[in-house]
Amino acid sequence: MNDTPSRSSTDFQAVVTLKAARDVAETIEEFRRALRAKDLSRRQRQSFKDQLLEAAERLCNLLDLLMSWLDTVSPSVRAPLGEGISELRGKLLATGMKLVADRTQRLIESASAIVGGRAAFPLGISMTLGVSVATLLAIVEALGGRAAMSDDINAKITEVERLLKRLRIMEYDLGLTKELGEQ
């Protein structure tokens, strides 16, 4: 009996979140339409792209949340929720892949500059980049996992993971993580 109110609450949250995710998907479509305009200035185009990618990231987060509820919602909500997730994934895939590719490339550039000595080596950078990589991987999962990604994107993800590992080793060798662990 105690399970019923909890399930009912989760059902309600799932339905509301699915509606919010659909609203975000519509916002993404509006930005895509706006980007098709030929008379946009460079600044306007970049602003629309940034807003589109921000909305895509929001949608990825909502999809991740919705997927976490699939096993906990009642059977009457499970099927429509699964269908909604599939529908939204399809709408998001192209934009989401661009988001993953852009974000991965920025992480590679940042980590490569540090590993190559072209940028400062901030204390705890491997932890900071580790959080960014974890967020990136959550987005990848929301889009269907590594299997749904192109070979190019998977290669970039592998490279950013390699660079993160290298940064962790560099921090350990410098004694930075040893000292943090002792604290």
DRENTORBA-265234 format. One record per atom (N, C-alpha, C): x, y, z; atom name; residue in three letters; residue number from 1. Coordinates in nm, 4 decimals. Layout:
        c1        c2        c3  paba  lumfi  kolmi
         X         Y         Z    CA    ALA    NUM
...
***
This chain:
        c1        c2        c3  paba  lumfi  kolmi
    0.0807   -0.1207    0.0000     N    MET      1
    0.0000    0.0000    0.0000    CA    MET      1
    0.0848    0.1268    0.0000     C    MET      1
    0.1941    0.1250    0.0724     N    ASN      2
    0.2803    0.2425    0.0780    CA    ASN      2
    0.3444    0.2722   -0.0564     C    ASN      2
    0.3483    0.1708   -0.1448     N    ASP      3
    0.4093    0.1898   -0.2753    CA    ASP      3
    0.3206    0.2725   -0.3689     C    ASP      3
    0.1921    0.2702   -0.3495     N    THR      4
    0.0990    0.3370   -0.4399    CA    THR      4
    0.1179    0.4879   -0.4458     C    THR      4
    0.1233    0.5593   -0.3329     N    PRO      5
    0.1423    0.7041   -0.3432    CA    PRO      5
    0.2750    0.7397   -0.4081     C    PRO      5
    0.3791    0.6640   -0.3784     N    SER      6
    0.5101    0.6909   -0.4360    CA    SER      6
    0.5060    0.6705   -0.5873     C    SER      6
    0.4445    0.5595   -0.6302     N    ARG      7
    0.4350    0.5314   -0.7729    CA    ARG      7
    0.3500    0.6382   -0.8411     C    ARG      7
    0.2397    0.6758   -0.7792     N    SER      8
    0.1528    0.7783   -0.8344    CA    SER      8
    0.2280    0.9102   -0.8485     C    SER      8
    0.3065    0.9433   -0.7491     N    SER      9
    0.3866    1.0657   -0.7528    CA    SER      9
    0.4898    1.0588   -0.8650     C    SER      9
    0.5548    0.9442   -0.8788     N    THR     10
    0.6534    0.9269   -0.9854    CA    THR     10
    0.5855    0.9336   -1.1219     C    THR     10
    0.4678    0.8728   -1.1328     N    ASP     11
    0.3928    0.8793   -1.2584    CA    ASP     11
    0.3657    1.0249   -1.2959     C    ASP     11
    0.3194    1.1023   -1.1981     N    PHE     12
    0.2883    1.2429   -1.2222    CA    PHE     12
    0.4145    1.3191   -1.2636     C    PHE     12
    0.5243    1.2965   -1.1917     N    GLN     13
    0.6506    1.3637   -1.2245    CA    GLN     13
    0.6975    1.3267   -1.3650     C    GLN     13
    0.6821    1.2002   -1.4008     N    ALA     14
    0.7248    1.1549   -1.5330    CA    ALA     14
    0.6429    1.2226   -1.6423     C    ALA     14
    0.5131    1.2315   -1.6228     N    VAL     15
    0.4263    1.2940   -1.7227    CA    VAL     15
    0.4603    1.4429   -1.7369     C    VAL     15
    0.4775    1.5108   -1.6251     N    VAL     16
    0.5113    1.6537   -1.6276    CA    VAL     16
    0.6477    1.6752   -1.6940     C    VAL     16
    0.7430    1.5899   -1.6615     N    THR     17
    0.8783    1.6015   -1.7187    CA    THR     17
    0.8755    1.5721   -1.8684     C    THR     17
    0.7955    1.4749   -1.9100     N    LEU     18
    0.7828    1.4456   -2.0529    CA    LEU     18
    0.7260    1.5662   -2.1268     C    LEU     18
    0.6283    1.6317   -2.0676     N    LYS     19
    0.5707    1.7534   -2.1279    CA    LYS     19
    0.6777    1.8620   -2.1383     C    LYS     19
    0.7555    1.8789   -2.0319     N    ALA     20
    0.8634    1.9793   -2.0330    CA    ALA     20
    0.9666    1.9457   -2.1403     C    ALA     20
    0.9992    1.8174   -2.1539     N    ALA     21
    1.0967    1.7753   -2.2547    CA    ALA     21
    1.0439    1.8045   -2.3950     C    ALA     21
    0.9157    1.7820   -2.4168     N    ARG     22
    0.8562    1.8124   -2.5482    CA    ARG     22
    0.8603    1.9625   -2.5761     C    ARG     22
    0.8392    2.0431   -2.4726     N    ASP     23
    0.8485    2.1889   -2.4883    CA    ASP     23
    0.9903    2.2296   -2.5270     C    ASP     23
    1.0899    2.1690   -2.4630     N    VAL     24
    1.2300    2.1993   -2.4951    CA    VAL     24
    1.2600    2.1550   -2.6385     C    VAL     24
    1.2074    2.0398   -2.6796     N    ALA     25
    1.2272    1.9925   -2.8176    CA    ALA     25
    1.1685    2.0921   -2.9175     C    ALA     25
    1.0547    2.1506   -2.8844     N    GLU     26
    0.9947    2.2513   -2.9723    CA    GLU     26
    1.0828    2.3767   -2.9771     C    GLU     26
    1.1403    2.4145   -2.8648     N    THR     27
    1.2326    2.5281   -2.8612    CA    THR     27
    1.3520    2.5021   -2.9523     C    THR     27
    1.4028    2.3795   -2.9500     N    ILE     28
    1.5152    2.3423   -3.0368    CA    ILE     28
    1.4754    2.3593   -3.1829     C    ILE     28
    1.3565    2.3145   -3.2171     N    GLU     29
    1.3081    2.3291   -3.3553    CA    GLU     29
    1.2963    2.4767   -3.3946     C    GLU     29
    1.2527    2.5603   -3.3011     N    GLU     30
    1.2434    2.7044   -3.3288    CA    GLU     30
    1.3810    2.7629   -3.3579     C    GLU     30
    1.4821    2.7223   -3.2812     N    PHE     31
    1.6177    2.7707   -3.3061    CA    PHE     31
    1.6703    2.7194   -3.4402     C    PHE     31
    1.6387    2.5948   -3.4736     N    ARG     32
    1.6802    2.5408   -3.6040    CA    ARG     32
    1.6188    2.6219   -3.7171     C    ARG     32
    1.4896    2.6523   -3.7041     N    ARG     33
    1.4222    2.7330   -3.8077    CA    ARG     33
    1.4864    2.8713   -3.8156     C    ARG     33
    1.5144    2.9302   -3.7021     N    ALA     34
    1.5754    3.0636   -3.7004    CA    ALA     34
    1.7127    3.0620   -3.7664     C    ALA     34
    1.7864    2.9537   -3.7493     N    LEU     35
    1.9206    2.9447   -3.8077    CA    LEU     35
    1.9177    2.9304   -3.9602     C    LEU     35
    1.8034    2.8950   -4.0168     N    ARG     36
    1.7927    2.8816   -4.1627    CA    ARG     36
    1.7827    3.0172   -4.2332     C    ARG     36
    1.7567    3.1214   -4.1573     N    ALA     37
    1.7442    3.2552   -4.2173    CA    ALA     37
    1.8771    3.2956   -4.2803     C    ALA     37
    1.8701    3.3482   -4.3986     N    LYS     38
    1.9906    3.3851   -4.4743    CA    LYS     38
    2.0502    3.5185   -4.4285     C    LYS     38
    1.9679    3.6052   -4.3688     N    ASP     39
    2.0130    3.7401   -4.3370    CA    ASP     39
    2.0634    3.7577   -4.1928     C    ASP     39
    2.1002    3.6492   -4.1274     N    LEU     40
    2.1501    3.6603   -3.9899    CA    LEU     40
    2.2927    3.7126   -3.9873     C    LEU     40
    2.3183    3.7988   -3.8920     N    SER     41
    2.4576    3.8419   -3.8734    CA    SER     41
    2.5350    3.7271   -3.8082     C    SER     41
    2.6638    3.7369   -3.8124     N    ARG     42
    2.7479    3.6330   -3.7502    CA    ARG     42
    2.7174    3.6214   -3.6006     C    ARG     42
    2.6989    3.7351   -3.5357     N    ARG     43
    2.6686    3.7378   -3.3922    CA    ARG     43
    2.5337    3.6713   -3.3636     C    ARG     43
    2.4316    3.7032   -3.4446     N    GLN     44
    2.2994    3.6416   -3.4259    CA    GLN     44
    2.3067    3.4902   -3.4468     C    GLN     44
    2.3769    3.4485   -3.5512     N    ARG     45
    2.3891    3.3064   -3.5809    CA    ARG     45
    2.4560    3.2331   -3.4644     C    ARG     45
    2.5639    3.2908   -3.4113     N    GLN     46
    2.6331    3.2268   -3.2995    CA    GLN     46
    2.5449    3.2235   -3.1751     C    GLN     46
    2.4693    3.3292   -3.1526     N    SER     47
    2.3781    3.3320   -3.0379    CA    SER     47
    2.2729    3.2224   -3.0498     C    SER     47
    2.2151    3.2078   -3.1688     N    PHE     48
    2.1157    3.1016   -3.1902    CA    PHE     48
    2.1778    2.9634   -3.1717     C    PHE     48
    2.2993    2.9438   -3.2218     N    LYS     49
    2.3672    2.8150   -3.2063    CA    LYS     49
    2.3916    2.7845   -3.0586     C    LYS     49
    2.4387    2.8856   -2.9852     N    ASP     50
    2.4637    2.8663   -2.8420    CA    ASP     50
    2.3346    2.8314   -2.7682     C    ASP     50
    2.2270    2.9035   -2.7997     N    GLN     51
    2.0989    2.8762   -2.7347    CA    GLN     51
    2.0448    2.7385   -2.7732     C    GLN     51
    2.0653    2.7003   -2.8992     N    LEU     52
    2.0207    2.5695   -2.9442    CA    LEU     52
    2.0965    2.4592   -2.8691     C    LEU     52
    2.2270    2.4737   -2.8569     N    LEU     53
    2.3062    2.3724   -2.7875    CA    LEU     53
    2.2718    2.3677   -2.6385     C    LEU     53
    2.2430    2.4829   -2.5801     N    GLU     54
    2.2011    2.4860   -2.4397    CA    GLU     54
    2.0676    2.4128   -2.4213     C    GLU     54
    1.9746    2.4375   -2.5133     N    ALA     55
    1.8452    2.3683   -2.5072    CA    ALA     55
    1.8633    2.2180   -2.5295     C    ALA     55
    1.9537    2.1806   -2.6192     N    ALA     56
    1.9802    2.0386   -2.6439    CA    ALA     56
    2.0373    1.9716   -2.5187     C    ALA     56
    2.1242    2.0414   -2.4495     N    GLU     57
    2.1788    1.9866   -2.3253    CA    GLU     57
    2.0685    1.9707   -2.2207     C    GLU     57
    1.9783    2.0687   -2.2132     N    ARG     58
    1.8647    2.0594   -2.1208    CA    ARG     58
    1.7784    1.9384   -2.1543     C    ARG     58
    1.7536    1.9201   -2.2837     N    LEU     59
    1.6731    1.8065   -2.3266    CA    LEU     59
    1.7431    1.6745   -2.2933     C    LEU     59
    1.8731    1.6682   -2.3103     N    CYS     60
    1.9484    1.5473   -2.2729    CA    CYS     60
    1.9312    1.5183   -2.1245     C    CYS     60
    1.9391    1.6213   -2.0420     N    ASN     61
    1.9220    1.6027   -1.8975    CA    ASN     61
    1.7810    1.5524   -1.8651     C    ASN     61
    1.6804    1.6089   -1.9320     N    LEU     62
    1.5428    1.5641   -1.9097    CA    LEU     62
    1.5243    1.4196   -1.9566     C    LEU     62
    1.5852    1.3837   -2.0691     N    LEU     63
    1.5766    1.2462   -2.1175    CA    LEU     63
    1.6421    1.1492   -2.0192     C    LEU     63
    1.7558    1.1897   -1.9668     N    ASP     64
    1.8249    1.1059   -1.8684    CA    ASP     64
    1.7351    1.0830   -1.7461     C    ASP     64
    1.6689    1.1876   -1.7001     N    LEU     65
    1.5773    1.1768   -1.5871    CA    LEU     65
    1.4591    1.0858   -1.6211     C    LEU     65
    1.4021    1.1055   -1.7388     N    LEU     66
    1.2894    1.0222   -1.7806    CA    LEU     66
    1.3281    0.8752   -1.7882     C    LEU     66
    1.4463    0.8475   -1.8412     N    MET     67
    1.4918    0.7085   -1.8512    CA    MET     67
    1.5095    0.6460   -1.7130     C    MET     67
    1.5492    0.7266   -1.6159     N    SER     68
    1.5691    0.6729   -1.4809    CA    SER     68
    1.4365    0.6320   -1.4168     C    SER     68
    1.3261    0.6853   -1.4678     N    TRP     69
    1.1944    0.6535   -1.4119    CA    TRP     69
    1.1251    0.5377   -1.4841     C    TRP     69
    1.1772    0.4931   -1.5958     N    LEU     70
    1.1087    0.3904   -1.6753    CA    LEU     70
    1.0728    0.2665   -1.5945     C    LEU     70
    1.1617    0.2221   -1.5072     N    ASP     71
    1.1344    0.1006   -1.4301    CA    ASP     71
    1.0507    0.1253   -1.3053     C    ASP     71
    1.0293    0.2504   -1.2696     N    THR     72
    0.9574    0.2790   -1.1454    CA    THR     72
    0.8145    0.3281   -1.1656     C    THR     72
    0.7808    0.3682   -1.2888     N    VAL     73
    0.6450    0.4155   -1.3137    CA    VAL     73
    0.5509    0.2972   -1.3306     C    VAL     73
    0.4235    0.3231   -1.3187     N    SER     74
    0.3236    0.2168   -1.3339    CA    SER     74
    0.3199    0.1709   -1.4800     C    SER     74
    0.2741    0.0495   -1.5026     N    PRO     75
    0.2671   -0.0031   -1.6395    CA    PRO     75
    0.1863    0.0852   -1.7346     C    PRO     75
    0.0845    0.1521   -1.6840     N    SER     76
    0.0020    0.2367   -1.7709    CA    SER     76
    0.0785    0.3598   -1.8202     C    SER     76
    0.1818    0.3995   -1.7491     N    VAL     77
    0.2617    0.5156   -1.7876    CA    VAL     77
    0.3886    0.4715   -1.8612     C    VAL     77
    0.4362    0.3500   -1.8320     N    ARG     78
    0.5638    0.3014   -1.8864    CA    ARG     78
    0.5667    0.3037   -2.0395     C    ARG     78
    0.4652    0.2493   -2.1040     N    ALA     79
    0.4653    0.2419   -2.2511    CA    ALA     79
    0.4645    0.3807   -2.3158     C    ALA     79
    0.3732    0.4713   -2.2754     N    PRO     80
    0.3768    0.6051   -2.3364    CA    PRO     80
    0.5064    0.6804   -2.3045     C    PRO     80
    0.5611    0.6557   -2.1849     N    LEU     81
    0.6870    0.7206   -2.1487    CA    LEU     81
    0.7994    0.6706   -2.2390     C    LEU     81
    0.8057    0.5402   -2.2602     N    GLY     82
    0.9072    0.4831   -2.3494    CA    GLY     82
    0.8951    0.5365   -2.4911     C    GLY     82
    0.7715    0.5470   -2.5393     N    GLU     83
    0.7473    0.6018   -2.6733    CA    GLU     83
    0.7901    0.7482   -2.6812     C    GLU     83
    0.7592    0.8240   -2.5762     N    GLY     84
    0.7983    0.9652   -2.5723    CA    GLY     84
    0.9493    0.9814   -2.5718     C    GLY     84
    1.0174    0.8965   -2.4967     N    ILE     85
    1.1641    0.9016   -2.4926    CA    ILE     85
    1.2206    0.8719   -2.6312     C    ILE     85
    1.1692    0.7696   -2.6972     N    SER     86
    1.2168    0.7345   -2.8320    CA    SER     86
    1.1934    0.8488   -2.9302     C    SER     86
    1.0761    0.9077   -2.9222     N    GLU     87
    1.0417    1.0201   -3.0109    CA    GLU     87
    1.1380    1.1371   -2.9892     C    GLU     87
    1.1608    1.1710   -2.8639     N    LEU     88
    1.2482    1.2840   -2.8325    CA    LEU     88
    1.3930    1.2545   -2.8696     C    LEU     88
    1.4366    1.1318   -2.8490     N    ARG     89
    1.5729    1.0936   -2.8896    CA    ARG     89
    1.5915    1.1163   -3.0386     C    ARG     89
    1.4921    1.0756   -3.1156     N    GLY     90
    1.4998    1.0934   -3.2599    CA    GLY     90
    1.5124    1.2396   -3.2987     C    GLY     90
    1.4345    1.3241   -3.2339     N    LYS     91
    1.4403    1.4676   -3.2627    CA    LYS     91
    1.5736    1.5281   -3.2198     C    LYS     91
    1.6297    1.4740   -3.1142     N    LEU     92
    1.7506    1.5320   -3.0566    CA    LEU     92
    1.8787    1.4784   -3.1190     C    LEU     92
    1.8728    1.3638   -3.1834     N    LEU     93
    1.9946    1.2945   -3.2226    CA    LEU     93
    2.0905    1.3823   -3.3019     C    LEU     93
    2.0448    1.4478   -3.4065     N    ALA     94
    2.1356    1.5288   -3.4887    CA    ALA     94
    2.1956    1.6439   -3.4085     C    ALA     94
    2.1111    1.7160   -3.3368     N    THR     95
    2.1600    1.8275   -3.2553    CA    THR     95
    2.2460    1.7756   -3.1412     C    THR     95
    2.2026    1.6657   -3.0808     N    GLY     96
    2.2782    1.6078   -2.9700    CA    GLY     96
    2.4147    1.5610   -3.0126     C    GLY     96
    2.4233    1.5025   -3.1313     N    MET     97
    2.5540    1.4589   -3.1805    CA    MET     97
    2.6456    1.5793   -3.2025     C    MET     97
    2.5884    1.6875   -3.2532     N    LYS     98
    2.6681    1.8087   -3.2711    CA    LYS     98
    2.7138    1.8606   -3.1354     C    LYS     98
    2.6235    1.8581   -3.0375     N    LEU     99
    2.6578    1.8998   -2.9021    CA    LEU     99
    2.7726    1.8152   -2.8476     C    LEU     99
    2.7627    1.6844   -2.8612     N    VAL    100
    2.8672    1.5946   -2.8116    CA    VAL    100
    2.9987    1.6207   -2.8853     C    VAL    100
    2.9922    1.6342   -3.0178     N    ALA    101
    3.1140    1.6582   -3.0961    CA    ALA    101
    3.1800    1.7900   -3.0561     C    ALA    101
    3.1009    1.8960   -3.0451     N    ASP    102
    3.1563    2.0269   -3.0075    CA    ASP    102
    3.2152    2.0241   -2.8670     C    ASP    102
    3.1410    1.9676   -2.7743     N    ARG    103
    3.1865    1.9634   -2.6361    CA    ARG    103
    3.3113    1.8761   -2.6230     C    ARG    103
    3.3141    1.7634   -2.6923     N    THR    104
    3.4302    1.6746   -2.6874    CA    THR    104
    3.5523    1.7457   -2.7454     C    THR    104
    3.5331    1.8152   -2.8568     N    GLN    105
    3.6452    1.8867   -2.9188    CA    GLN    105
    3.7003    1.9936   -2.8252     C    GLN    105
    3.6140    2.0662   -2.7557     N    ARG    106
    3.6613    2.1685   -2.6602    CA    ARG    106
    3.7397    2.1032   -2.5465     C    ARG    106
    3.6913    1.9882   -2.4978     N    LEU    107
    3.7638    1.9175   -2.3910    CA    LEU    107
    3.8991    1.8689   -2.4400     C    LEU    107
    3.9046    1.8177   -2.5618     N    ILE    108
    4.0312    1.7721   -2.6193    CA    ILE    108
    4.1284    1.8885   -2.6301     C    ILE    108
    4.0825    2.0008   -2.6818     N    GLU    109
    4.1692    2.1180   -2.6978    CA    GLU    109
    4.2220    2.1662   -2.5627     C    GLU    109
    4.1341    2.1723   -2.4643     N    SER    110
    4.1745    2.2171   -2.3313    CA    SER    110
    4.2760    2.1219   -2.2688     C    SER    110
    4.2437    1.9937   -2.2699     N    ALA    111
    4.3330    1.8939   -2.2088    CA    ALA    111
    4.4642    1.8837   -2.2857     C    ALA    111
    4.4599    1.8896   -2.4184     N    SER    112
    4.5821    1.8818   -2.4994    CA    SER    112
    4.6751    1.9989   -2.4706     C    SER    112
    4.6172    2.1164   -2.4534     N    ALA    113
    4.6990    2.2343   -2.4238    CA    ALA    113
    4.7705    2.2176   -2.2899     C    ALA    113
    4.7030    2.1612   -2.1929     N    ILE    114
    4.7647    2.1407   -2.0608    CA    ILE    114
    4.8706    2.0318   -2.0689     C    ILE    114
    4.8351    1.9183   -2.1297     N    VAL    115
    4.9296    1.8070   -2.1425    CA    VAL    115
    5.0519    1.8500   -2.2230     C    VAL    115
    5.0308    1.9304   -2.3269     N    GLY    116
    5.1397    1.9768   -2.4126    CA    GLY    116
    5.2188    2.0934   -2.3557     C    GLY    116
    5.1798    2.1437   -2.2395     N    GLY    117
    5.2519    2.2542   -2.1777    CA    GLY    117
    5.2209    2.3902   -2.2374     C    GLY    117
    5.1178    2.3993   -2.3184     N    ARG    118
    5.0809    2.5272   -2.3805    CA    ARG    118
    4.9839    2.6071   -2.2953     C    ARG    118
    4.9353    2.5465   -2.1884     N    ALA    119
    4.8419    2.6136   -2.0975    CA    ALA    119
    4.8830    2.5801   -1.9551     C    ALA    119
    4.8375    2.6617   -1.8641     N    ALA    120
    4.8682    2.6405   -1.7227    CA    ALA    120
    4.8126    2.5057   -1.6772     C    ALA    120
    4.8695    2.4539   -1.5700     N    PHE    121
    4.8283    2.3247   -1.5147    CA    PHE    121
    4.7596    2.3534   -1.3817     C    PHE    121
    4.6286    2.3886   -1.3863     N    PRO    122
    4.5590    2.4240   -1.2627    CA    PRO    122
    4.5440    2.3045   -1.1684     C    PRO    122
    4.5538    2.3322   -1.0416     N    LEU    123
    4.5363    2.2294   -0.9400    CA    LEU    123
    4.3976    2.1682   -0.9515     C    LEU    123
    4.3904    2.0363   -0.9564     N    GLY    124
    4.2633    1.9660   -0.9629    CA    GLY    124
    4.1978    1.9641   -1.0995     C    GLY    124
    4.2734    1.9952   -1.2050     N    ILE    125
    4.2144    2.0013   -1.3384    CA    ILE    125
    4.1576    1.8670   -1.3815     C    ILE    125
    4.2201    1.7571   -1.3390     N    SER    126
    4.1678    1.6268   -1.3806    CA    SER    126
    4.0305    1.6015   -1.3177     C    SER    126
    4.0090    1.6528   -1.1974     N    MET    127
    3.8768    1.6375   -1.1347    CA    MET    127
    3.7734    1.7235   -1.2068     C    MET    127
    3.8114    1.8453   -1.2412     N    THR    128
    3.7210    1.9347   -1.3128    CA    THR    128
    3.6855    1.8772   -1.4494     C    THR    128
    3.7874    1.8333   -1.5232     N    LEU    129
    3.7615    1.7740   -1.6534    CA    LEU    129
    3.6875    1.6415   -1.6392     C    LEU    129
    3.7141    1.5698   -1.5303     N    GLY    130
    3.6434    1.4442   -1.5053    CA    GLY    130
    3.4937    1.4661   -1.4929     C    GLY    130
    3.4547    1.5737   -1.4266     N    VAL    131
    3.3119    1.6073   -1.4144    CA    VAL    131
    3.2550    1.6416   -1.5527     C    VAL    131
    3.3306    1.7170   -1.6309     N    SER    132
    3.2846    1.7519   -1.7663    CA    SER    132
    3.2697    1.6277   -1.8534     C    SER    132
    3.3637    1.5349   -1.8413     N    VAL    133
    3.3562    1.4110   -1.9187    CA    VAL    133
    3.2368    1.3275   -1.8722     C    VAL    133
    3.2130    1.3224   -1.7423     N    ALA    134
    3.0979    1.2474   -1.6901    CA    ALA    134
    2.9673    1.3061   -1.7429     C    ALA    134
    2.9576    1.4380   -1.7483     N    THR    135
    2.8393    1.5043   -1.8035    CA    THR    135
    2.8243    1.4698   -1.9513     C    THR    135
    2.9342    1.4743   -2.0228     N    LEU    136
    2.9349    1.4395   -2.1646    CA    LEU    136
    2.8859    1.2961   -2.1850     C    LEU    136
    2.9360    1.2042   -2.1041     N    LEU    137
    2.8961    1.0638   -2.1174    CA    LEU    137
    2.7487    1.0430   -2.0815     C    LEU    137
    2.6965    1.1237   -1.9901     N    ALA    138
    2.5535    1.1168   -1.9582    CA    ALA    138
    2.4705    1.1618   -2.0782     C    ALA    138
    2.5182    1.2629   -2.1488     N    ILE    139
    2.4500    1.3088   -2.2697    CA    ILE    139
    2.4532    1.1985   -2.3761     C    ILE    139
    2.5702    1.1345   -2.3902     N    VAL    140
    2.5837    1.0247   -2.4865    CA    VAL    140
    2.4834    0.9138   -2.4532     C    VAL    140
    2.4712    0.8796   -2.3254     N    GLU    141
    2.3754    0.7759   -2.2846    CA    GLU    141
    2.2323    0.8175   -2.3153     C    GLU    141
    2.2003    0.9446   -2.2928     N    ALA    142
    2.0650    0.9935   -2.3212    CA    ALA    142
    2.0332    0.9853   -2.4701     C    ALA    142
    2.1370    0.9904   -2.5521     N    LEU    143
    2.1179    0.9839   -2.6971    CA    LEU    143
    2.1199    0.8409   -2.7507     C    LEU    143
    2.1389    0.7441   -2.6628     N    GLY    144
    2.1378    0.6049   -2.7071    CA    GLY    144
    2.2692    0.5325   -2.6876     C    GLY    144
    2.3639    0.5957   -2.6214     N    GLY    145
    2.4907    0.5301   -2.5911    CA    GLY    145
    2.5932    0.5440   -2.7022     C    GLY    145
    2.7096    0.4850   -2.6779     N    ARG    146
    2.8197    0.4944   -2.7740    CA    ARG    146
    2.7823    0.4313   -2.9083     C    ARG    146
    2.6967    0.3307   -2.9062     N    ALA    147
    2.6572    0.2644   -3.0309    CA    ALA    147
    2.5820    0.3595   -3.1239     C    ALA    147
    2.5164    0.4605   -3.0693     N    ALA    148
    2.4411    0.5560   -3.1506    CA    ALA    148
    2.5293    0.6674   -3.2061     C    ALA    148
    2.6524    0.6773   -3.1568     N    MET    149
    2.7418    0.7829   -3.1998    CA    MET    149
    2.8176    0.7424   -3.3266     C    MET    149
    2.8590    0.8412   -3.4029     N    SER    150
    2.9386    0.8147   -3.5235    CA    SER    150
    3.0788    0.7696   -3.4819     C    SER    150
    3.1513    0.7104   -3.5763     N    ASP    151
    3.2882    0.6661   -3.5495    CA    ASP    151
    3.3765    0.7851   -3.5094     C    ASP    151
    3.3550    0.8995   -3.5757     N    ASP    152
    3.4334    1.0193   -3.5453    CA    ASP    152
    3.4099    1.0655   -3.4013     C    ASP    152
    3.2854    1.0671   -3.3589     N    ILE    153
    3.2541    1.1099   -3.2227    CA    ILE    153
    3.3097    1.0092   -3.1218     C    ILE    153
    3.2955    0.8803   -3.1500     N    ASN    154
    3.3511    0.7799   -3.0593    CA    ASN    154
    3.5024    0.7932   -3.0478     C    ASN    154
    3.5684    0.8251   -3.1584     N    ALA    155
    3.7135    0.8453   -3.1549    CA    ALA    155
    3.7482    0.9666   -3.0671     C    ALA    155
    3.6688    1.0724   -3.0775     N    LYS    156
    3.6925    1.1912   -2.9945    CA    LYS    156
    3.6691    1.1608   -2.8466     C    LYS    156
    3.5663    1.0838   -2.8182     N    ILE    157
    3.5384    1.0476   -2.6782    CA    ILE    157
    3.6543    0.9653   -2.6229     C    ILE    157
    3.7026    0.8704   -2.7018     N    THR    158
    3.8173    0.7889   -2.6603    CA    THR    158
    3.9389    0.8766   -2.6356     C    THR    158
    3.9605    0.9747   -2.7221     N    GLU    159
    4.0746    1.0647   -2.7071    CA    GLU    159
    4.0624    1.1499   -2.5806     C    GLU    159
    3.9449    1.2026   -2.5528     N    VAL    160
    3.9289    1.2848   -2.4325    CA    VAL    160
    3.9454    1.1985   -2.3066     C    VAL    160
    3.9011    1.0741   -2.3120     N    GLU    161
    3.9220    0.9842   -2.1974    CA    GLU    161
    4.0714    0.9564   -2.1782     C    GLU    161
    4.1442    0.9387   -2.2896     N    ARG    162
    4.2897    0.9166   -2.2826    CA    ARG    162
    4.3604    1.0385   -2.2228     C    ARG    162
    4.3209    1.1563   -2.2681     N    LEU    163
    4.3819    1.2789   -2.2165    CA    LEU    163
    4.3501    1.2987   -2.0681     C    LEU    163
    4.2293    1.2670   -2.0280     N    LEU    164
    4.1925    1.2778   -1.8869    CA    LEU    164
    4.2788    1.1842   -1.8030     C    LEU    164
    4.2965    1.0626   -1.8512     N    LYS    165
    4.3824    0.9660   -1.7807    CA    LYS    165
    4.5254    1.0202   -1.7709     C    LYS    165
    4.5724    1.0791   -1.8796     N    ARG    166
    4.7085    1.1369   -1.8807    CA    ARG    166
    4.7191    1.2499   -1.7785     C    ARG    166
    4.6191    1.3351   -1.7700     N    LEU    167
    4.6204    1.4441   -1.6719    CA    LEU    167
    4.6197    1.3899   -1.5294     C    LEU    167
    4.5444    1.2845   -1.5059     N    ARG    168
    4.5421    1.2231   -1.3724    CA    ARG    168
    4.6799    1.1689   -1.3357     C    ARG    168
    4.7443    1.1066   -1.4324     N    ILE    169
    4.8795    1.0547   -1.4086    CA    ILE    169
    4.9762    1.1695   -1.3811     C    ILE    169
    4.9661    1.2767   -1.4586     N    MET    170
    5.0531    1.3930   -1.4384    CA    MET    170
    5.0323    1.4518   -1.2988     C    MET    170
    4.9067    1.4661   -1.2572     N    GLU    171
    4.8795    1.5185   -1.1230    CA    GLU    171
    4.9346    1.4253   -1.0159     C    GLU    171
    4.9188    1.2959   -1.0363     N    TYR    172
    4.9698    1.2001   -0.9390    CA    TYR    172
    5.1226    1.2086   -0.9317     C    TYR    172
    5.1869    1.2152   -1.0492     N    ASP    173
    5.3329    1.2240   -1.0531    CA    ASP    173
    5.3853    1.3497   -0.9846     C    ASP    173
    5.3092    1.4577   -0.9947     N    LEU    174
    5.3496    1.5820   -0.9295    CA    LEU    174
    5.3196    1.5806   -0.7796     C    LEU    174
    5.2471    1.4796   -0.7364     N    GLY    175
    5.2130    1.4694   -0.5954    CA    GLY    175
    5.0870    1.5454   -0.5585     C    GLY    175
    5.0203    1.6039   -0.6575     N    LEU    176
    4.9022    1.6844   -0.6275    CA    LEU    176
    4.7892    1.5986   -0.5738     C    LEU    176
    4.7617    1.4862   -0.6394     N    THR    177
    4.6509    1.4036   -0.5935    CA    THR    177
    4.6894    1.3254   -0.4686     C    THR    177
    4.8177    1.2963   -0.4508     N    LYS    178
    4.8612    1.2292   -0.3288    CA    LYS    178
    4.8298    1.3188   -0.2089     C    LYS    178
    4.8642    1.4480   -0.2218     N    GLU    179
    4.8411    1.5430   -0.1124    CA    GLU    179
    4.6918    1.5605   -0.0880     C    GLU    179
    4.6126    1.5682   -0.1925     N    LEU    180
    4.4679    1.5840   -0.1759    CA    LEU    180
    4.4096    1.4620   -0.1072     C    LEU    180
    4.4600    1.3445   -0.1427     N    GLY    181
    4.4113    1.2227   -0.0809    CA    GLY    181
    4.4471    1.2114    0.0669     C    GLY    181
    4.5606    1.2706    0.1043     N    GLU    182
    4.6047    1.2672    0.2435    CA    GLU    182
    4.5294    1.3665    0.3303     C    GLU    182
    4.4681    1.4663    0.2688     N    GLN    183
    4.3985    1.5698    0.3455    CA    GLN    183
    4.2817    1.5181    0.4142     C    GLN    183
***
